[in-house]
Amino acid sequence: MSRYDPDRDALAALLDGEPRYRVDQVWHGLYEQLATPSEMTNLPRALRARLDAELPAGLTEVTRRVNDGGDTVKQLWSLDGGAAIESVLMLYPDRVTVCVSSQAGCAMGCGFCATGQAGFERHLTVGEIVEQVVSAAREARAMGRRLANVVFMGMGEPLANEANVWAAVERIHGALGLSARHLTISTVGLVPGINRLAERPLPVNLAVSLHAANDERRDELVPINRRYPIDVLMEACDAYLTAKGRRLSFEWAMIDGVNDRDSDAGELAALCRGLRLPAHVNLIPLNPTPGYPTVGSSRQRVGEFRDLLETLGVNATVRRNRGTDIDAACGQLAAGHPVSLTRRR
């Protein structure tokens, strides 16, 4: 059991025999003070030592890479058993955001994504997900900032690990105090997961990695489309919008000559206009990965594509690539190293 895996009831069971107020002290220390057990000086020394032994850290930092004048920090973490994940901390003038992983590797097989090229190893536990957020919050605090946003856009498909991801969302919301409107879950289009998310109580943001607006092209780019084609996916998105009334965004990695034509913009606009509530489109110039030879659209073409979408009545923005040269940008996590540290050794 790692440090952030137990919920409050499990922590109370672990502290059975201690005064009841110890549960509050430890919970407050972990999630409000962002402290390790050894830093909880309001606890007896023997209890601190016991908690350090029985609730060890689930993540061990292996390397960190920094870019953008210190505003982008990518951390490589080793997990119990030798798997590895990455998270990315991004500092902006008005906010601090962390991009977290939900799986070691990914089974979705999107060829332009480095994580998909690496393959799937295992799901992350609730604690391993939460610990990425706690680490980011500690880093932000050390800089005199406060973590404001969590995006599940790192390694893995969050809705393939939906139960653990949702338990982590509840912990991040309830114990760390982040509003649901500042939590975003991304998916390549796992329709059962979107439907479950629509039934969950917190109105988190949903981001769908679309990348193509017709089944033939999307079958090639996002293989899960063969199981959940676009019509089925749009029906699930519409249901989510109806249930939550929250922002839905479509992620569109722009690939030169593949999905950046005027006809692609027209098809995408038609999908957006078919929803009951407006959707927002994030255009992402394709980031380089070792296993995908096709290049991203030019800066000029990305701008033209955005302008065309807006002419067609779709709200679209171009996402600024952060940390491209440290393999920290969208689609690059896991690039340059194997998923498993055990295999690397």
Protein Blocks (a to p, Z undefined) as FASTA:
>chain_A
ZZklpcfklmmmmmgoiafklmmmmmmmmmmnopafklmmmbcfklmmmmmmmmccfbdc
fbdcdeehopaccdddddehhiacdddddddfkbccddddfbecjfklpakbmklmnopf
bdcdfklmmmmmmmmmmmmmmnopacfbdcdfbgcjfklmmmmmmmmmmmmmmmnopafk
lcccddehiaklmmmmmmpmbdcdddddfkpacfklmmmmmmmlmmmcfklmmmmmmmmm
mmnopacdddddddehklmcfklmmmmmmmmmmpmbdcddddddddddfklmbdcddfkl
mmmmmmmmmmnopacdddddehklnopaghigoihiafblklmZZ
